[in-house]
Amino acid sequence: MTPILEGFLYVLHPLHFPFLAVGVTLGIIVGALPGLTASVGIILLLPFVFYLDVSTAMVMLCGAFCGGIYGGSITAILISTPGTPSAAATVLDGYPLAQKGEAGKAIGVATIASTSGGIISTFCLMFFAPKLARIALEFGPEEYFALTVFGLTVIASVAGKSLTKGLISGFFGLLIATVGIDPVEGYARYSFGIPNLMAGFSLLPVLIGLFAISQIFVQMEMVGKKVKKYDQKIGRILPSASELKKLFFIIISSSFLGTFIGIIPGTGGAIASFLAYNEAKRWAKDPDSFGKGNIAGIAAPEAANNGTTGGAMVPLLTLGIPGDVVTAVMLGCLLLIGVRPGPLLFKESPEVVNAVFAGLLLANVLILFLGVLSVRIFPKVLRIPPSILFPIIFTLCFLGAFSLSNSTYDMFIALVFGIIGYIMQKNGFPAAPVVLGVILGPIAEDVLARALIISHGDWTTLFKSPISIFFYVISTASVIYSLRRQFVAKKA
């Protein structure tokens, strides 16, 4: 029996498949709610995945990842408000088509394109990841340090509008990671005599606070304000055969484009979707129809942003480097459930990797069925009163923080970082660099110490390996690219 077939049999088992379905469903619902991104959906599952075996937990998280990225298209089409940043390009043609009374067809096209992009990217993941993992098995501490340096340069790519504020956020994350016991010398750092700080800040409450609780605080500001209401009628859902035939090349090409963009750390679905939209418009016979309800303007960005799901998992699973903000949160979640992404995962736990491959494929198939069958339910989800929604999410956040070690201290830490995250958002400081600093900082410190111990304190050992030099070069190129992009944006 082939390994991937074993993965399918595992995921399709009656005791495991329901968790995948729950992950996808929750991801779609959270992704569809404006302001609650796929990251929030993944974090809300944490209280439950602690009680599952590793493979089932990873499959559930992958389902929430894929569902969350797709769910953003629903509100983009119905109320011109993208549920996730990656669905921003879908608004351009999705909402105009809904205004013409074809909201059902717009969601149908988005569902088909999203499923196609996700499936194609998963096949690319299955092809590239094992090969890259075999290469990474040759890495020593010097190569791993260079790799973590490259991972930290992703901070520049996810810094948002201000590179300076992004770097400040990243250094704040590195500072948080230094609190606790020094891994080499064994002395307490920045604990100020407080026993709880001797263990440092647990990753789970930090994630919950920065991404979930802070977002609730931001959304609570909208309570009492006038919001857009859904008023389109859902008619025909699936496009015609002739329309699908015209969209075939656009969906396939956009899926591969999204996969390629997703593999590059620091990019993400927003960049992929706008690039795909631009290329679809460039090669269209009727470019003037874009922005007025052209279904190709829905298919291209949706295929691309869901294509990034499998692409972003390539560096995450093989190297432990997150491809975007959502996979940065995913990396934190995997570490919390005892999974250390990297080449050893493929060697020591191939059954987990195969379950992930099968789970991603089946998650996208579920998206197709759930998207088509529940399209008429989506408007009702959007009408959930904030007075009901926010208390539920708030309760789940604190439950997740408490579940880590049954400690009210972790709930307090989640609240503190929620307030910090809220202040950061209001002042334009991105949260993603903080998470990267918290996750990659200790890894970089550990492998650097190992490299120096082996070389008896010789710092030049960090630059003797061709692989290390390669990572330093692309790290430099990544920073230069980010600086250039910031300069061009300011000039424009």
WONOR-V989257 format. One line per field, one symbol per residue. ss: DSSP state (H for helix, E for strand, L for the rest). phi: phi as a letter, one per 20 degrees, with the letter a starting at -180 (. if undefined). Layout:
# WONOR-V989257
ss: ???
phi: ???
This chain:
# WONOR-V989257
ss: LLHHHHHHHHHLLLLLHHHHHHHHHHHHHHHHLLLLLHHHHHHHLHHHHLLLLHHHHHHHHHHHHHHHHHHHHHHHHHLLLLLLHHHHHHHHHHHHHHHLLLHHHHHHHHHHHHHHHHHHHHHHHHHHHHHHHHHHLLLLHHHHHHHHHHHHHHHHHLLLLLHHHHHHHHHHHHHHHLLEELLLLLLEELLLLLHHHHHLLLHHHHHHHHHHHHHHHHHHLLLLLLLLLLLLLLLLLLLLHHHHHHHHHHHHHHHHHHHHHHHLLLLLHHHHHHHHHHHHHHHLLLHHHLLLLLLHHHHHHHHHHHHHHHHHHHHHHHHLLLLLHHHHHHHHHHHHLLLLLLHHHHHHLHHHHHHHHHHHHHHHHHHHHHHHHLLLLHHHHHLLLHHHHHHHHHHHHHHHHHHLLLLHHHHHHHHHHHHHHHHHHHLLLLLHHHHHHHHHHHHHHHHHHHHHHHLLLLHHHHHLLHHHHHHHHHHHHHHHHHHHHHHHHHHL
phi: .fgffffffffffgedggffffffffffffffegndefffffffeggeffedfgffffffffffffffffgfffffeeclcffcgfeffffgdffgfffendffffffffffffffffffffffffeegffffffffefdffffffffffffffgffdfnfdfffffffffffffgfefpeffeendfclelmegfffemefffffffffddffffgffffefnefcfdfceeedfdeffffffffegffffffffffffffffgnenffffffffffffffeffcffffncoffffefffffffefffffffffffedmdfebffffffffffffenddgqffffeecfffffffgfffffffffgffffffdfeeggfffeffgfeffffffffffffffffblcfffffffffffffffffffdnefegffffffeegfffffffffffffelneffffdeegfffgffffffffffffffffffffff
